[in-house]
Amino acid sequence: MLASRKRAWWPLVFVLAFLALAATCPITVRFTTPSPAEEDPGLALTMTALVLVQTQIALEQTLRVPTPTVAASPTPWPLSFPSPLPTSTLAPTSTPLPTATPPQTELAGTATGNLYCRTGPAPYYPKIETLSKGTPVTVLARASDPEADYWLVRTPSGDVCWVWGRWLRIQGDKTALPIATAPPPPPGAFSIGLRKQDTCAGMRYLVFVVVNRGPKALESIQIQARDTQTGNLFEIPAYYRNSFFRCSANPDALPPGQETEVWVPIGSINLSGRTIQVTAQACTQDDFQGQCVKRTPFLVQVP
């Protein structure tokens, strides 16, 4: 009887011991759900194909339906920033910063006498306009040859031409003006000057030197000299064909860049110290044919 009671309590003791052990050492129980592939491989493939078909349908709908364009709203100015930008502070200085002075390109000018405004910086260029004394002009440039003393100006009428500096007053620094390139001289261009008064074969002459400044040879030259005191006119006729009058060898023609003397007879009169008015012309062919240049009258004192 006692032995049977002991066997009846033994299972109860075992259960109580197990419950005490579970209280001190918790046991984690995990429940895992098998994936569709583990449950059924065929079902997993079917679900994957269904997802691909749905993705393709969504992509086609996206391509067919245009995406609305939203106009960008203008950004207000000034821009606002969440935090102020750092600024640099310059230390104050008592010395002012240097400033660049633009180069002077134009000067004011005034005609101090009657001026011929020409197409180039020499008296053998054609005349465009005549400026009276006191006419204001704008001086634009200077000639490359400083001895020529010619200046490129703009007149009140808007002409841009060259004037002689002898009758021009310029305000400001002339050296600050740019140098202008002169146009080519015209055919028949020449310069002339009185060299001396001389005697040849018992007769007095005014000896002029003529320089061909044009691109062609000069074949005929004529010079007239009028005594401003008496009004007497002295001239040499139209000499050509090896007949530039002088008391020495005569050239047949005057090539470009070359010079010659032209002797104008004045009889027995001595013009030393007197002022004469000179008029001259030259042409590229005999008998004053071809291209000709006629110099405006100018005054010169006889040495």
C-alpha positions in Angstrom: 0.0 0.0 0.0 2.8 2.4 0.9 4.7 1.5 -2.3 1.7 2.2 -4.5 1.3 5.7 -2.9 4.9 6.5 -3.6 4.4 5.6 -7.3 1.3 7.9 -7.4 3.2 11.0 -6.2 6.2 10.6 -8.5 4.7 12.1 -11.6 3.5 15.0 -9.6 6.9 15.7 -8.3 8.4 15.5 -11.8 5.8 18.1 -13.1 6.6 20.5 -10.2 10.3 20.2 -10.9 9.8 21.0 -14.6 7.7 24.1 -13.8 10.3 25.4 -11.4 13.0 25.0 -14.0 10.9 26.8 -16.6 10.5 29.8 -14.2 14.2 30.2 -13.8 15.2 29.6 -17.5 12.7 31.0 -20.0 12.4 29.0 -23.2 11.8 30.8 -26.5 9.5 29.1 -28.8 9.8 30.1 -32.6 7.0 29.5 -35.1 8.1 29.6 -38.7 5.8 30.0 -41.6 6.9 28.1 -44.6 7.4 30.4 -47.8 5.2 29.8 -50.8 8.2 28.2 -52.5 8.6 25.8 -49.7 4.9 25.1 -49.6 4.5 24.8 -53.4 7.2 25.6 -56.0 4.6 25.9 -58.8 2.6 28.4 -56.8 5.7 30.6 -56.4 6.4 30.8 -60.1 2.8 31.7 -60.8 2.9 34.6 -58.3 6.2 35.9 -59.8 4.7 36.0 -63.4 1.7 37.8 -62.1 3.9 40.5 -60.5 5.8 41.0 -63.8 2.6 41.3 -65.8 1.3 44.0 -63.4 4.6 45.9 -63.7 4.4 45.9 -67.5 0.8 47.2 -67.4 1.8 50.0 -65.1 4.8 50.9 -67.3 2.6 51.1 -70.5 0.1 53.3 -68.7 2.9 55.6 -67.6 4.2 55.9 -71.2 0.7 56.6 -72.7 -0.2 59.3 -70.2 1.9 62.4 -70.6 3.3 63.9 -67.5 1.9 67.4 -66.9 4.5 70.2 -67.1 4.5 72.5 -64.2 5.7 76.0 -65.0 8.5 77.0 -62.7 7.5 80.0 -60.7 9.9 82.9 -60.9 12.3 83.1 -58.0 11.7 86.3 -56.1 14.7 88.7 -55.8 16.5 89.1 -53.6 16.9 85.5 -52.7 16.2 84.5 -49.1 18.6 82.2 -47.4 18.0 80.4 -44.1 21.1 82.0 -42.6 22.9 85.2 -43.5 25.9 84.9 -45.8 29.3 85.9 -44.4 30.5 89.3 -45.5 34.0 90.6 -45.7 34.8 93.9 -44.1 37.5 96.1 -45.7 39.7 98.0 -43.4 39.3 101.8 -43.9 42.2 103.6 -45.6 43.1 107.2 -45.9 44.8 106.8 -49.3 42.3 106.8 -52.3 42.5 104.1 -54.8 44.2 105.0 -58.1 41.8 105.6 -61.1 42.7 105.0 -64.7 42.4 108.1 -67.0 41.1 107.2 -70.4 43.3 108.4 -73.3 42.5 111.7 -74.9 41.2 111.1 -78.4 39.7 114.4 -79.4 40.6 118.1 -78.8 38.9 121.4 -79.5 40.3 123.6 -82.1 39.7 127.0 -83.7 40.6 128.4 -87.1 42.8 131.5 -86.7 42.6 132.3 -90.4 41.0 131.1 -93.5 41.7 127.4 -93.8 41.4 124.9 -96.7 40.1 121.5 -95.5 41.6 118.8 -97.8 41.3 115.1 -98.4 44.9 114.6 -97.3 47.7 116.2 -95.3 49.3 118.3 -98.0 48.4 121.2 -100.3 48.3 118.9 -103.4 45.2 117.0 -102.1 41.8 118.3 -103.3 40.0 120.9 -101.3 36.7 119.9 -99.6 35.7 122.9 -97.7 37.0 126.4 -96.8 36.8 127.4 -93.1 36.7 131.0 -92.1 38.5 132.6 -89.2 37.0 131.6 -85.8 35.3 128.4 -87.0 35.4 125.8 -84.3 36.5 122.3 -85.2 37.1 119.0 -83.4 40.7 117.8 -83.8 40.7 114.0 -84.3 44.3 113.0 -85.2 47.7 114.2 -86.4 49.8 113.5 -89.5 52.6 110.9 -89.3 55.0 113.5 -90.5 55.3 116.1 -87.7 57.0 118.6 -90.1 54.0 118.6 -92.3 51.9 120.2 -89.5 48.6 118.9 -90.7 45.7 117.8 -88.5 42.6 115.7 -89.2 39.5 117.6 -88.0 35.7 117.3 -88.1 34.1 120.5 -89.2 30.7 121.9 -88.0 29.2 120.7 -91.3 30.3 117.1 -90.5 33.2 116.9 -93.0 36.3 115.0 -91.9 39.3 116.5 -93.6 42.9 117.8 -93.1 43.9 121.4 -92.3 47.2 123.1 -92.0 48.3 123.8 -88.4 49.6 127.2 -89.1 46.1 128.7 -89.0 44.8 126.3 -86.3 44.7 126.8 -82.5 44.5 123.5 -80.6 43.5 123.3 -76.9 45.1 120.4 -75.0 47.9 118.0 -75.3 48.5 117.4 -79.1 50.8 114.4 -78.4 47.8 112.5 -76.9 46.1 112.5 -80.3 46.4 109.3 -82.5 48.3 109.3 -85.8 46.1 109.0 -88.9 47.2 107.4 -92.1 47.1 109.6 -95.1 45.4 108.5 -98.3 47.5 107.9 -101.4 48.3 111.2 -103.2 46.5 111.7 -106.5 48.3 111.5 -109.9 49.9 114.9 -110.8 50.5 115.7 -107.2 53.6 117.9 -106.6 55.2 120.2 -104.0 56.8 123.5 -104.9 59.0 126.0 -103.2 61.0 129.1 -104.0 64.7 128.3 -103.8 66.4 131.5 -104.8 66.7 134.5 -107.2 69.4 134.0 -109.7 70.9 135.4 -112.9 71.5 133.5 -116.1 72.6 134.9 -119.5 72.1 138.5 -118.3 68.5 137.9 -117.1 67.1 137.5 -113.6 65.1 134.4 -112.7 63.0 133.1 -109.8 64.3 129.5 -109.3 61.6 127.2 -108.0 62.1 123.5 -106.9 59.3 121.1 -107.9 59.0 117.6 -106.4 56.8 114.9 -108.0 54.7 113.5 -105.1 52.3 111.4 -107.2 52.5 107.9 -108.6 53.1 109.0 -112.2 55.6 111.0 -114.1 54.9 114.7 -114.7 55.1 115.8 -118.3 54.1 119.5 -118.1 54.4 122.2 -115.4 53.4 125.9 -115.3 54.3 128.5 -112.7 53.1 132.1 -112.3 54.5 134.6 -109.8 52.8 138.0 -109.1 54.5 140.8 -107.4 52.1 141.9 -104.6 53.7 145.4 -104.5 53.4 146.3 -108.2 51.0 143.7 -109.5 53.5 142.6 -112.2 52.9 139.0 -113.3 55.9 136.7 -114.2 55.3 133.3 -115.6 56.8 130.5 -117.6 54.6 129.2 -120.4 53.4 125.6 -120.6 56.8 123.9 -120.9 56.8 120.2 -121.8 58.6 117.8 -124.0 62.1 118.3 -122.4 61.4 122.0 -121.9 61.4 122.6 -118.1 63.0 126.0 -118.5 66.3 126.3 -116.7 69.9 127.4 -117.4 71.1 123.8 -117.2 70.1 120.4 -118.4 66.4 119.9 -118.7 64.6 116.6 -117.9 62.2 115.0 -120.4 59.8 114.2 -117.6 59.8 114.3 -113.9 59.5 110.7 -112.4 57.7 110.0 -109.1 59.8 111.1 -106.1 62.2 113.1 -108.2 62.7 116.9 -108.2 63.7 119.5 -110.7 64.3 123.3 -110.9 62.0 125.5 -112.9 63.3 129.0 -113.8 60.8 131.8 -114.1 62.2 134.9 -115.9 61.6 138.3 -114.3 63.7 140.5 -116.6 66.0 143.0 -115.0 63.8 143.5 -111.9 65.3 142.7 -108.5 62.5 141.2 -106.3 64.7 140.5 -103.3 62.7 141.1 -100.1 59.4 141.4 -101.9 56.3 139.2 -101.3 55.0 137.3 -104.4 51.9 135.2 -104.9 52.6 131.9 -106.6 50.2 129.8 -108.6 51.3 126.4 -110.2 49.9 123.3 -111.9 51.3 120.1 -113.2 49.9 117.3 -115.4 50.9 113.7 -116.2 50.8 114.4 -120.0 52.1 117.1 -122.4 50.1 120.2 -123.1 48.5 119.9 -119.6 46.6 116.8 -120.5 46.0 113.7 -118.4 45.6 114.0 -114.7 46.4 117.4 -113.3 46.8 119.1 -109.9 46.5 122.9 -109.5 47.9 124.4 -106.4 45.9 127.1 -104.7 47.8 130.5 -104.6 50.2 131.0 -101.8 52.5 133.8 -100.7 56.3 133.6 -100.4 59.0 136.2 -99.8 61.8 136.4 -102.3 65.3 135.9 -100.6 
